[in-house]
Each structure stands twice: as structure tokens, then as C-alpha cells.
Amino acid sequence: MIQELDDVILESDLPKHGLRRGDIGTVVLIHRGGEGYEVEFTTLDGETVAVVTLLAAQVRPAHTREIAHARELAGSAS
């Protein structure tokens, strides 16, 4: 079961928030025993990109033997 402060993987694109399937977020609040989650997505330097309320089907726990992948946030300057 996903717990608060667990890293989760986004299962679908959220263009409104600039998020893509596969992005990694941190659970900051659990709704209704796991029916949904408040998830914070940040840049690698800790800047919050979005805090989004998601249904359980929209995220999954991170699995062992997975590797993180970095991408530039759309519309950001280097």
C-alpha cells in the first residue's frame, strides 16, 4: 500500500500541470484510505512544479530495478 512520503510514478499525462506519464512525485496526503492521493512533483533542485490530487489508478508505487530519467520541464529556461 502506498504511504505518505512514498515516491509514486504518474500513469498518465497531465498536460495542464506540465506532467508526463512516468514522472515521479511524492505522496503528501492520502485520501479515503488510498482511493486517492495528494502528490507533489518537484524539479531535481526541489522547486515545486505541481501539487495534484490524483485517483489511485493515476499513480503506482515505484518498483525495484527501475531507473529514474530526467527531462527538462516544458517552458523552462536552463
MOFENHU-V682093 format. One record per pair of residues at least 24 apart in sequence whose ideal C-beta (glycine too) atoms are under 8 Angstrom apart, sorted by the first residue. I is the first residue (numbers start at 0). J is the second residue. Records with the same first field share a line. If there is no record, write none. Layout:
# MOFENHU-V682093
I->J + J
This chain:
# MOFENHU-V682093
0->33
1->26 + 29 + 33 + 36 + 55 + 58 + 60
2->26 + 29
3->27 + 28 + 29
5->60 + 61
6->60 + 61
7->36 + 38 + 58 + 59 + 60 + 61
8->58 + 59 + 60 + 61 + 65
9->38 + 40 + 53 + 57 + 58
10->56 + 57 + 58 + 59
11->57
13->49 + 51
16->40 + 48 + 49 + 51
17->48 + 49 + 72 + 73 + 74
18->48 + 49 + 51
19->70
21->68
23->61 + 67
24->51 + 58
26->58
42->72
43->69
48->72
